[in-house]
Amino acid sequence: MNGYKNENFGDRLAGAAAARKAALEKFRARPAADDPAVLARQAARAAVNAERERRQAERKLAREAEALHAAAAAKARAAEAAALAERQAAEAAALLLAQKAARDARYAARKSRRK
């Protein structure tokens, strides 16, 4: 294991200057904005982004269509439930009328027997 190196201030300054110079060289080595490779990468990235946006739009449309379908199905179920409730109410009213008519007939028969 290496021990602690006692560097003097000049060595540290030279190391920092070398690091700055290396960073500057790395920055200067980058291709220009009008380089064909850079333009090709930008075009590819734009195509990928456009495809992603298209897929997102398709998914959004599919979700909206599914929501509309679900709403229509819920509306149909509600209408069916309302129709069933209406039929049951009509049947209950008819049953009550039949029971009342039977009761009235019994009362009338009882009254006619008393006379």
N, CA, C and O atoms as CSV, one atom per row, in Angstrom:
chain,resi,resn,atom,element,x,y,z
A,1,MET,N,N,0.844,-1.177,0.000
A,1,MET,CA,C,0.000,0.000,0.000
A,1,MET,C,C,0.891,1.243,0.000
A,1,MET,O,O,1.841,1.344,0.777
A,2,ASN,N,N,0.575,2.158,-0.863
A,2,ASN,CA,C,1.388,3.368,-0.951
A,2,ASN,C,C,1.090,4.276,0.232
A,2,ASN,O,O,-0.046,4.378,0.695
A,3,GLY,N,N,2.102,4.908,0.689
A,3,GLY,CA,C,1.927,5.858,1.780
A,3,GLY,C,C,1.506,7.209,1.248
A,3,GLY,O,O,1.362,7.393,0.039
A,4,TYR,N,N,1.314,8.126,2.121
A,4,TYR,CA,C,0.910,9.478,1.757
A,4,TYR,C,C,2.066,10.163,1.051
A,4,TYR,O,O,3.199,10.180,1.532
A,5,LYS,N,N,1.736,10.739,-0.130
A,5,LYS,CA,C,2.780,11.437,-0.877
A,5,LYS,C,C,2.781,12.896,-0.457
A,5,LYS,O,O,1.755,13.574,-0.503
A,6,ASN,N,N,3.917,13.355,-0.057
A,6,ASN,CA,C,4.038,14.772,0.277
A,6,ASN,C,C,4.352,15.526,-0.995
A,6,ASN,O,O,5.499,15.560,-1.441
A,7,GLU,N,N,3.328,16.133,-1.581
A,7,GLU,CA,C,3.549,16.942,-2.767
A,7,GLU,C,C,3.673,18.388,-2.328
A,7,GLU,O,O,3.054,18.812,-1.352
A,8,ASN,N,N,4.457,19.117,-3.039
A,8,ASN,CA,C,4.552,20.531,-2.695
A,8,ASN,C,C,3.481,21.302,-3.473
A,8,ASN,O,O,2.777,20.738,-4.311
A,9,PHE,N,N,3.377,22.558,-3.190
A,9,PHE,CA,C,2.337,23.398,-3.777
A,9,PHE,C,C,2.478,23.478,-5.289
A,9,PHE,O,O,1.465,23.506,-5.989
A,10,GLY,N,N,3.634,23.515,-5.791
A,10,GLY,CA,C,3.887,23.583,-7.236
A,10,GLY,C,C,3.382,22.335,-7.943
A,10,GLY,O,O,2.816,22.424,-9.032
A,11,ASP,N,N,3.588,21.156,-7.323
A,11,ASP,CA,C,3.091,19.914,-7.924
A,11,ASP,C,C,1.566,19.918,-7.999
A,11,ASP,O,O,0.972,19.493,-8.990
A,12,ARG,N,N,0.951,20.410,-6.928
A,12,ARG,CA,C,-0.511,20.465,-6.926
A,12,ARG,C,C,-1.018,21.444,-7.974
A,12,ARG,O,O,-2.009,21.160,-8.647
A,13,LEU,N,N,-0.368,22.578,-8.125
A,13,LEU,CA,C,-0.761,23.550,-9.154
A,13,LEU,C,C,-0.596,22.953,-10.550
A,13,LEU,O,O,-1.463,23.128,-11.406
A,14,ALA,N,N,0.487,22.267,-10.777
A,14,ALA,CA,C,0.729,21.658,-12.083
A,14,ALA,C,C,-0.308,20.583,-12.372
A,14,ALA,O,O,-0.770,20.466,-13.507
A,15,GLY,N,N,-0.681,19.797,-11.369
A,15,GLY,CA,C,-1.709,18.769,-11.559
A,15,GLY,C,C,-3.060,19.367,-11.886
A,15,GLY,O,O,-3.793,18.848,-12.728
A,16,ALA,N,N,-3.392,20.479,-11.207
A,16,ALA,CA,C,-4.664,21.155,-11.480
A,16,ALA,C,C,-4.668,21.747,-12.877
A,16,ALA,O,O,-5.672,21.672,-13.585
A,17,ALA,N,N,-3.546,22.337,-13.278
A,17,ALA,CA,C,-3.446,22.918,-14.619
A,17,ALA,C,C,-3.557,21.819,-15.669
A,17,ALA,O,O,-4.197,22.014,-16.702
A,18,ALA,N,N,-2.942,20.670,-15.417
A,18,ALA,CA,C,-3.027,19.562,-16.375
A,18,ALA,C,C,-4.462,19.061,-16.483
A,18,ALA,O,O,-4.922,18.720,-17.572
A,19,ALA,N,N,-5.164,19.017,-15.363
A,19,ALA,CA,C,-6.561,18.567,-15.391
A,19,ALA,C,C,-7.421,19.550,-16.171
A,19,ALA,O,O,-8.271,19.140,-16.962
A,20,ARG,N,N,-7.207,20.853,-15.955
A,20,ARG,CA,C,-7.955,21.864,-16.716
A,20,ARG,C,C,-7.660,21.759,-18.200
A,20,ARG,O,O,-8.565,21.860,-19.028
A,21,LYS,N,N,-6.390,21.555,-18.538
A,21,LYS,CA,C,-5.997,21.436,-19.947
A,21,LYS,C,C,-6.634,20.205,-20.581
A,21,LYS,O,O,-7.073,20.261,-21.729
A,22,ALA,N,N,-6.690,19.087,-19.845
A,22,ALA,CA,C,-7.302,17.863,-20.368
A,22,ALA,C,C,-8.801,18.064,-20.590
A,22,ALA,O,O,-9.353,17.599,-21.587
A,23,ALA,N,N,-9.459,18.763,-19.653
A,23,ALA,CA,C,-10.893,19.029,-19.813
A,23,ALA,C,C,-11.136,19.927,-21.014
A,23,ALA,O,O,-12.085,19.715,-21.769
A,24,LEU,N,N,-10.278,20.938,-21.197
A,24,LEU,CA,C,-10.421,21.838,-22.334
A,24,LEU,C,C,-10.210,21.091,-23.645
A,24,LEU,O,O,-10.953,21.311,-24.601
A,25,GLU,N,N,-9.216,20.217,-23.707
A,25,GLU,CA,C,-8.960,19.438,-24.916
A,25,GLU,C,C,-10.136,18.509,-25.213
A,25,GLU,O,O,-10.519,18.319,-26.368
A,26,LYS,N,N,-10.695,17.942,-24.162
A,26,LYS,CA,C,-11.848,17.062,-24.351
A,26,LYS,C,C,-13.033,17.856,-24.911
A,26,LYS,O,O,-13.761,17.371,-25.777
A,27,PHE,N,N,-13.214,19.078,-24.407
A,27,PHE,CA,C,-14.296,19.918,-24.902
A,27,PHE,C,C,-14.050,20.324,-26.352
A,27,PHE,O,O,-14.981,20.323,-27.158
A,28,ARG,N,N,-12.821,20.667,-26.693
A,28,ARG,CA,C,-12.502,21.079,-28.059
A,28,ARG,C,C,-12.593,19.911,-29.046
A,28,ARG,O,O,-12.828,20.123,-30.236
A,29,ALA,N,N,-12.409,18.699,-28.565
A,29,ALA,CA,C,-12.453,17.526,-29.442
A,29,ALA,C,C,-13.884,17.160,-29.838
A,29,ALA,O,O,-14.093,16.339,-30.731
A,30,ARG,N,N,-14.866,17.767,-29.174
A,30,ARG,CA,C,-16.258,17.467,-29.517
A,30,ARG,C,C,-16.555,17.936,-30.938
A,30,ARG,O,O,-16.018,18.953,-31.378
A,31,PRO,N,N,-17.414,17.196,-31.668
A,31,PRO,CA,C,-17.748,17.630,-33.031
A,31,PRO,C,C,-18.624,18.880,-32.998
A,31,PRO,O,O,-19.332,19.132,-32.023
A,32,ALA,N,N,-18.566,19.647,-34.064
A,32,ALA,CA,C,-19.351,20.872,-34.159
A,32,ALA,C,C,-20.831,20.540,-34.331
A,32,ALA,O,O,-21.196,19.405,-34.636
A,33,ALA,N,N,-21.669,21.545,-34.132
A,33,ALA,CA,C,-23.114,21.345,-34.222
A,33,ALA,C,C,-23.552,21.015,-35.651
A,33,ALA,O,O,-24.591,20.383,-35.842
A,34,ASP,N,N,-22.782,21.432,-36.654
A,34,ASP,CA,C,-23.161,21.162,-38.037
A,34,ASP,C,C,-22.462,19.923,-38.601
A,34,ASP,O,O,-22.492,19.687,-39.808
A,35,ASP,N,N,-21.845,19.145,-37.740
A,35,ASP,CA,C,-21.182,17.908,-38.153
A,35,ASP,C,C,-22.254,16.889,-38.587
A,35,ASP,O,O,-23.274,16.760,-37.909
A,36,PRO,N,N,-22.047,16.173,-39.685
A,36,PRO,CA,C,-23.064,15.221,-40.150
A,36,PRO,C,C,-23.416,14.141,-39.115
A,36,PRO,O,O,-24.568,13.713,-39.034
A,37,ALA,N,N,-22.443,13.710,-38.339
A,37,ALA,CA,C,-22.735,12.693,-37.322
A,37,ALA,C,C,-23.673,13.259,-36.261
A,37,ALA,O,O,-24.600,12.582,-35.816
A,38,VAL,N,N,-23.426,14.504,-35.858
A,38,VAL,CA,C,-24.284,15.145,-34.852
A,38,VAL,C,C,-25.686,15.332,-35.426
A,38,VAL,O,O,-26.683,15.063,-34.755
A,39,LEU,N,N,-25.750,15.794,-36.668
A,39,LEU,CA,C,-27.059,15.990,-37.303
A,39,LEU,C,C,-27.802,14.674,-37.442
A,39,LEU,O,O,-29.020,14.632,-37.267
A,40,ALA,N,N,-27.089,13.596,-37.754
A,40,ALA,CA,C,-27.733,12.278,-37.873
A,40,ALA,C,C,-28.272,11.824,-36.519
A,40,ALA,O,O,-29.378,11.288,-36.440
A,41,ARG,N,N,-27.487,12.038,-35.439
A,41,ARG,CA,C,-27.962,11.665,-34.099
A,41,ARG,C,C,-29.189,12.478,-33.710
A,41,ARG,O,O,-30.130,11.946,-33.120
A,42,GLN,N,N,-29.179,13.768,-34.040
A,42,GLN,CA,C,-30.330,14.616,-33.728
A,42,GLN,C,C,-31.564,14.169,-34.505
A,42,GLN,O,O,-32.670,14.144,-33.966
A,43,ALA,N,N,-31.369,13.820,-35.763
A,43,ALA,CA,C,-32.490,13.356,-36.581
A,43,ALA,C,C,-33.039,12.038,-36.035
A,43,ALA,O,O,-34.254,11.844,-35.980
A,44,ALA,N,N,-32.151,11.141,-35.637
A,44,ALA,CA,C,-32.594,9.867,-35.066
A,44,ALA,C,C,-33.345,10.099,-33.768
A,44,ALA,O,O,-34.380,9.476,-33.529
A,45,ARG,N,N,-32.840,10.982,-32.934
A,45,ARG,CA,C,-33.508,11.301,-31.664
A,45,ARG,C,C,-34.883,11.918,-31.921
A,45,ARG,O,O,-35.845,11.596,-31.225
A,46,ALA,N,N,-34.981,12.810,-32.924
A,46,ALA,CA,C,-36.260,13.420,-33.264
A,46,ALA,C,C,-37.247,12.364,-33.759
A,46,ALA,O,O,-38.432,12.416,-33.432
A,47,ALA,N,N,-36.756,11.407,-34.548
A,47,ALA,CA,C,-37.637,10.338,-35.042
A,47,ALA,C,C,-38.137,9.473,-33.889
A,47,ALA,O,O,-39.305,9.083,-33.861
A,48,VAL,N,N,-37.259,9.176,-32.948
A,48,VAL,CA,C,-37.669,8.373,-31.786
A,48,VAL,C,C,-38.705,9.135,-30.967
A,48,VAL,O,O,-39.691,8.553,-30.516
A,49,ASN,N,N,-38.485,10.436,-30.774
A,49,ASN,CA,C,-39.437,11.244,-30.020
A,49,ASN,C,C,-40.783,11.317,-30.728
A,49,ASN,O,O,-41.826,11.233,-30.080
A,50,ALA,N,N,-40.774,11.472,-32.047
A,50,ALA,CA,C,-42.028,11.524,-32.807
A,50,ALA,C,C,-42.778,10.199,-32.691
A,50,ALA,O,O,-43.999,10.183,-32.532
A,51,GLU,N,N,-42.048,9.095,-32.772
A,51,GLU,CA,C,-42.682,7.770,-32.633
A,51,GLU,C,C,-43.266,7.603,-31.235
A,51,GLU,O,O,-44.364,7.070,-31.082
A,52,ARG,N,N,-42.545,8.052,-30.222
A,52,ARG,CA,C,-43.036,7.963,-28.841
A,52,ARG,C,C,-44.320,8.781,-28.679
A,52,ARG,O,O,-45.285,8.319,-28.070
A,53,GLU,N,N,-44.322,9.989,-29.224
A,53,GLU,CA,C,-45.517,10.839,-29.133
A,53,GLU,C,C,-46.692,10.205,-29.877
A,53,GLU,O,O,-47.834,10.289,-29.426
A,54,ARG,N,N,-46.406,9.564,-31.027
A,54,ARG,CA,C,-47.480,8.909,-31.776
A,54,ARG,C,C,-48.078,7.767,-30.952
A,54,ARG,O,O,-49.297,7.610,-30.885
A,55,ARG,N,N,-47.204,6.974,-30.326
A,55,ARG,CA,C,-47.693,5.859,-29.502
A,55,ARG,C,C,-48.489,6.370,-28.307
A,55,ARG,O,O,-49.508,5.782,-27.943
A,56,GLN,N,N,-48.031,7.459,-27.695
A,56,GLN,CA,C,-48.758,8.030,-26.567
A,56,GLN,C,C,-50.129,8.528,-27.007
A,56,GLN,O,O,-51.114,8.361,-26.287
A,57,ALA,N,N,-50.194,9.141,-28.188
A,57,ALA,CA,C,-51.480,9.618,-28.703
A,57,ALA,C,C,-52.413,8.441,-28.982
A,57,ALA,O,O,-53.608,8.513,-28.693
A,58,GLU,N,N,-51.872,7.361,-29.542
A,58,GLU,CA,C,-52.695,6.172,-29.791
A,58,GLU,C,C,-53.230,5.594,-28.485
A,58,GLU,O,O,-54.400,5.220,-28.395
A,59,ARG,N,N,-52.363,5.525,-27.472
A,59,ARG,CA,C,-52.806,4.999,-26.177
A,59,ARG,C,C,-53.873,5.896,-25.563
A,59,ARG,O,O,-54.831,5.410,-24.962
A,60,LYS,N,N,-53.705,7.199,-25.716
A,60,LYS,CA,C,-54.690,8.131,-25.176
A,60,LYS,C,C,-56.034,7.939,-25.876
A,60,LYS,O,O,-57.077,7.914,-25.223
A,61,LEU,N,N,-56.010,7.803,-27.200
A,61,LEU,CA,C,-57.245,7.571,-27.945
A,61,LEU,C,C,-57.895,6.256,-27.533
A,61,LEU,O,O,-59.116,6.171,-27.408
A,62,ALA,N,N,-57.072,5.232,-27.324
A,62,ALA,CA,C,-57.610,3.939,-26.898
A,62,ALA,C,C,-58.252,4.050,-25.520
A,62,ALA,O,O,-59.318,3.482,-25.281
A,63,ARG,N,N,-57.602,4.786,-24.607
A,63,ARG,CA,C,-58.182,4.975,-23.265
A,63,ARG,C,C,-59.494,5.733,-23.344
A,63,ARG,O,O,-60.450,5.399,-22.644
A,64,GLU,N,N,-59.547,6.763,-24.202
A,64,GLU,CA,C,-60.780,7.536,-24.345
A,64,GLU,C,C,-61.888,6.680,-24.943
A,64,GLU,O,O,-63.038,6.763,-24.511
A,65,ALA,N,N,-61.551,5.858,-25.933
A,65,ALA,CA,C,-62.548,4.970,-26.531
A,65,ALA,C,C,-63.040,3.963,-25.509
A,65,ALA,O,O,-64.234,3.669,-25.447
A,66,GLU,N,N,-62.131,3.435,-24.710
A,66,GLU,CA,C,-62.521,2.487,-23.653
A,66,GLU,C,C,-63.431,3.167,-22.632
A,66,GLU,O,O,-64.397,2.567,-22.161
A,67,ALA,N,N,-63.123,4.413,-22.291
A,67,ALA,CA,C,-63.955,5.152,-21.343
A,67,ALA,C,C,-65.348,5.384,-21.923
A,67,ALA,O,O,-66.349,5.256,-21.218
A,68,LEU,N,N,-65.408,5.728,-23.216
A,68,LEU,CA,C,-66.715,5.920,-23.861
A,68,LEU,C,C,-67.500,4.613,-23.893
A,68,LEU,O,O,-68.707,4.592,-23.651
A,69,HIS,N,N,-66.797,3.527,-24.193
A,69,HIS,CA,C,-67.451,2.217,-24.226
A,69,HIS,C,C,-67.974,1.851,-22.841
A,69,HIS,O,O,-69.095,1.360,-22.708
A,70,ALA,N,N,-67.173,2.087,-21.822
A,70,ALA,CA,C,-67.587,1.785,-20.450
A,70,ALA,C,C,-68.773,2.644,-20.041
A,70,ALA,O,O,-69.688,2.167,-19.369
A,71,ALA,N,N,-68.757,3.917,-20.447
A,71,ALA,CA,C,-69.872,4.810,-20.116
A,71,ALA,C,C,-71.147,4.350,-20.815
A,71,ALA,O,O,-72.223,4.366,-20.218
A,72,ALA,N,N,-71.028,3.941,-22.077
A,72,ALA,CA,C,-72.200,3.451,-22.812
A,72,ALA,C,C,-72.732,2.173,-22.177
A,72,ALA,O,O,-73.944,1.993,-22.061
A,73,ALA,N,N,-71.838,1.291,-21.769
A,73,ALA,CA,C,-72.266,0.050,-21.116
A,73,ALA,C,C,-72.945,0.351,-19.788
A,73,ALA,O,O,-73.957,-0.265,-19.454
A,74,ALA,N,N,-72.396,1.296,-19.029
A,74,ALA,CA,C,-73.001,1.671,-17.752
A,74,ALA,C,C,-74.371,2.292,-17.974
A,74,ALA,O,O,-75.303,2.042,-17.210
A,75,LYS,N,N,-74.493,3.099,-19.018
A,75,LYS,CA,C,-75.787,3.725,-19.337
A,75,LYS,C,C,-76.804,2.657,-19.728
A,75,LYS,O,O,-77.969,2.727,-19.335
A,76,ALA,N,N,-76.359,1.664,-20.505
A,76,ALA,CA,C,-77.256,0.580,-20.905
A,76,ALA,C,C,-77.679,-0.232,-19.683
A,76,ALA,O,O,-78.845,-0.608,-19.559
A,77,ARG,N,N,-76.734,-0.503,-18.780
A,77,ARG,CA,C,-77.090,-1.239,-17.556
A,77,ARG,C,C,-78.066,-0.447,-16.702
A,77,ARG,O,O,-78.993,-1.016,-16.126
A,78,ALA,N,N,-77.863,0.863,-16.616
A,78,ALA,CA,C,-78.766,1.706,-15.834
A,78,ALA,C,C,-80.158,1.720,-16.456
A,78,ALA,O,O,-81.159,1.669,-15.741
A,79,ALA,N,N,-80.228,1.791,-17.791
A,79,ALA,CA,C,-81.527,1.776,-18.462
A,79,ALA,C,C,-82.217,0.429,-18.256
A,79,ALA,O,O,-83.429,0.371,-18.047
A,80,GLU,N,N,-81.443,-0.646,-18.316
A,80,GLU,CA,C,-82.002,-1.977,-18.098
A,80,GLU,C,C,-82.510,-2.113,-16.665
A,80,GLU,O,O,-83.576,-2.683,-16.432
A,81,ALA,N,N,-81.752,-1.593,-15.712
A,81,ALA,CA,C,-82.171,-1.647,-14.310
A,81,ALA,C,C,-83.426,-0.810,-14.099
A,81,ALA,O,O,-84.317,-1.206,-13.347
A,82,ALA,N,N,-83.503,0.349,-14.759
A,82,ALA,CA,C,-84.690,1.192,-14.633
A,82,ALA,C,C,-85.905,0.500,-15.232
A,82,ALA,O,O,-86.994,0.556,-14.662
A,83,ALA,N,N,-85.728,-0.152,-16.381
A,83,ALA,CA,C,-86.839,-0.878,-17.011
A,83,ALA,C,C,-87.290,-2.031,-16.123
A,83,ALA,O,O,-88.488,-2.276,-15.987
A,84,LEU,N,N,-86.335,-2.742,-15.516
A,84,LEU,CA,C,-86.682,-3.838,-14.612
A,84,LEU,C,C,-87.438,-3.310,-13.404
A,84,LEU,O,O,-88.432,-3.901,-12.983
A,85,ALA,N,N,-86.972,-2.200,-12.847
A,85,ALA,CA,C,-87.653,-1.611,-11.693
A,85,ALA,C,C,-89.057,-1.171,-12.064
A,85,ALA,O,O,-89.993,-1.325,-11.279
A,86,GLU,N,N,-89.202,-0.620,-13.267
A,86,GLU,CA,C,-90.533,-0.190,-13.723
A,86,GLU,C,C,-91.460,-1.389,-13.893
A,86,GLU,O,O,-92.629,-1.336,-13.509
A,87,ARG,N,N,-90.927,-2.485,-14.478
A,87,ARG,CA,C,-91.754,-3.700,-14.628
A,87,ARG,C,C,-92.146,-4.259,-13.266
A,87,ARG,O,O,-93.289,-4.670,-13.061
A,88,GLN,N,N,-91.196,-4.273,-12.341
A,88,GLN,CA,C,-91.502,-4.798,-11.011
A,88,GLN,C,C,-92.527,-3.917,-10.301
A,88,GLN,O,O,-93.405,-4.424,-9.604
A,89,ALA,N,N,-92.417,-2.602,-10.476
A,89,ALA,CA,C,-93.393,-1.695,-9.871
A,89,ALA,C,C,-94.776,-1.917,-10.486
A,89,ALA,O,O,-95.781,-1.905,-9.776
A,90,ALA,N,N,-94.827,-2.120,-11.817
A,90,ALA,CA,C,-96.113,-2.367,-12.479
A,90,ALA,C,C,-96.704,-3.692,-12.001
A,90,ALA,O,O,-97.906,-3.783,-11.748
A,91,GLU,N,N,-95.864,-4.716,-11.879
A,91,GLU,CA,C,-96.346,-6.014,-11.396
A,91,GLU,C,C,-96.833,-5.907,-9.959
A,91,GLU,O,O,-97.848,-6.505,-9.602
A,92,ALA,N,N,-96.120,-5.152,-9.132
A,92,ALA,CA,C,-96.530,-4.965,-7.743
A,92,ALA,C,C,-97.857,-4.214,-7.680
A,92,ALA,O,O,-98.719,-4.553,-6.870
A,93,ALA,N,N,-98.030,-3.197,-8.525
A,93,ALA,CA,C,-99.293,-2.448,-8.559
A,93,ALA,C,C,-100.428,-3.348,-9.023
A,93,ALA,O,O,-101.531,-3.300,-8.479
A,94,ALA,N,N,-100.151,-4.177,-10.043
A,94,ALA,CA,C,-101.192,-5.095,-10.534
A,94,ALA,C,C,-101.550,-6.111,-9.452
A,94,ALA,O,O,-102.723,-6.450,-9.293
A,95,LEU,N,N,-100.571,-6.595,-8.716
A,95,LEU,CA,C,-100.823,-7.544,-7.631
A,95,LEU,C,C,-101.668,-6.890,-6.542
A,95,LEU,O,O,-102.606,-7.497,-6.024
A,96,LEU,N,N,-101.326,-5.641,-6.197
A,96,LEU,CA,C,-102.114,-4.936,-5.192
A,96,LEU,C,C,-103.548,-4.732,-5.651
A,96,LEU,O,O,-104.484,-4.872,-4.864
A,97,LEU,N,N,-103.721,-4.398,-6.933
A,97,LEU,CA,C,-105.083,-4.232,-7.472
A,97,LEU,C,C,-105.840,-5.554,-7.444
A,97,LEU,O,O,-107.025,-5.586,-7.112
A,98,ALA,N,N,-105.163,-6.639,-7.788
A,98,ALA,CA,C,-105.825,-7.955,-7.764
A,98,ALA,C,C,-106.181,-8.332,-6.336
A,98,ALA,O,O,-107.267,-8.857,-6.090
A,99,GLN,N,N,-105.286,-8.073,-5.393
A,99,GLN,CA,C,-105.587,-8.371,-3.990
A,99,GLN,C,C,-106.737,-7.519,-3.480
A,99,GLN,O,O,-107.586,-8.008,-2.734
A,100,LYS,N,N,-106.774,-6.252,-3.871
A,100,LYS,CA,C,-107.867,-5.368,-3.446
A,100,LYS,C,C,-109.179,-5.834,-4.041
A,100,LYS,O,O,-110.211,-5.832,-3.369
A,101,ALA,N,N,-109.140,-6.239,-5.315
A,101,ALA,CA,C,-110.368,-6.719,-5.959
A,101,ALA,C,C,-110.854,-7.991,-5.268
A,101,ALA,O,O,-112.055,-8.150,-5.051
A,102,ALA,N,N,-109.942,-8.898,-4.920
A,102,ALA,CA,C,-110.331,-10.132,-4.227
A,102,ALA,C,C,-110.902,-9.797,-2.847
A,102,ALA,O,O,-111.905,-10.380,-2.436
A,103,ARG,N,N,-110.278,-8.875,-2.138
A,103,ARG,CA,C,-110.770,-8.474,-0.816
A,103,ARG,C,C,-112.145,-7.829,-0.939
A,103,ARG,O,O,-113.038,-8.122,-0.144
A,104,ASP,N,N,-112.325,-6.953,-1.927
A,104,ASP,CA,C,-113.623,-6.316,-2.124
A,104,ASP,C,C,-114.686,-7.350,-2.456
A,104,ASP,O,O,-115.829,-7.251,-2.010
A,105,ALA,N,N,-114.287,-8.361,-3.260
A,105,ALA,CA,C,-115.254,-9.420,-3.594
A,105,ALA,C,C,-115.634,-10.203,-2.336
A,105,ALA,O,O,-116.801,-10.555,-2.168
A,106,ARG,N,N,-114.682,-10.483,-1.456
A,106,ARG,CA,C,-114.988,-11.193,-0.215
A,106,ARG,C,C,-115.902,-10.357,0.678
A,106,ARG,O,O,-116.857,-10.870,1.262
A,107,TYR,N,N,-115.595,-9.064,0.775
A,107,TYR,CA,C,-116.442,-8.199,1.580
A,107,TYR,C,C,-117.858,-8.147,1.023
A,107,TYR,O,O,-118.836,-8.204,1.768
A,108,ALA,N,N,-117.952,-8.038,-0.312
A,108,ALA,CA,C,-119.274,-7.981,-0.954
A,108,ALA,C,C,-120.013,-9.293,-0.739
A,108,ALA,O,O,-121.220,-9.276,-0.499
A,109,ALA,N,N,-119.329,-10.428,-0.816
A,109,ALA,CA,C,-119.976,-11.720,-0.615
A,109,ALA,C,C,-120.437,-11.825,0.836
A,109,ALA,O,O,-121.543,-12.299,1.098
A,110,ARG,N,N,-119.608,-11.391,1.778
A,110,ARG,CA,C,-119.979,-11.445,3.169
A,110,ARG,C,C,-121.188,-10.546,3.432
A,110,ARG,O,O,-122.097,-10.922,4.173
A,111,LYS,N,N,-121.195,-9.374,2.832
A,111,LYS,CA,C,-122.293,-8.433,3.019
A,111,LYS,C,C,-123.574,-8.978,2.415
A,111,LYS,O,O,-124.654,-8.811,2.981
A,112,SER,N,N,-123.455,-9.639,1.247
A,112,SER,CA,C,-124.658,-10.199,0.605
A,112,SER,C,C,-125.197,-11.390,1.403
A,112,SER,O,O,-126.398,-11.657,1.378
A,113,ARG,N,N,-124.321,-12.103,2.109
A,113,ARG,CA,C,-124.817,-13.224,2.936
A,113,ARG,C,C,-125.543,-12.700,4.162
A,113,ARG,O,O,-126.457,-13.367,4.647
A,114,ARG,N,N,-125.184,-11.557,4.675
A,114,ARG,CA,C,-125.816,-11.007,5.851
A,114,ARG,C,C,-127.201,-10.499,5.564
A,114,ARG,O,O,-128.013,-10.435,6.488
A,115,LYS,N,N,-127.513,-10.146,4.384
A,115,LYS,CA,C,-128.823,-9.597,4.049
A,115,LYS,C,C,-129.856,-10.643,3.878
A,115,LYS,O,O,-131.012,-10.328,3.594
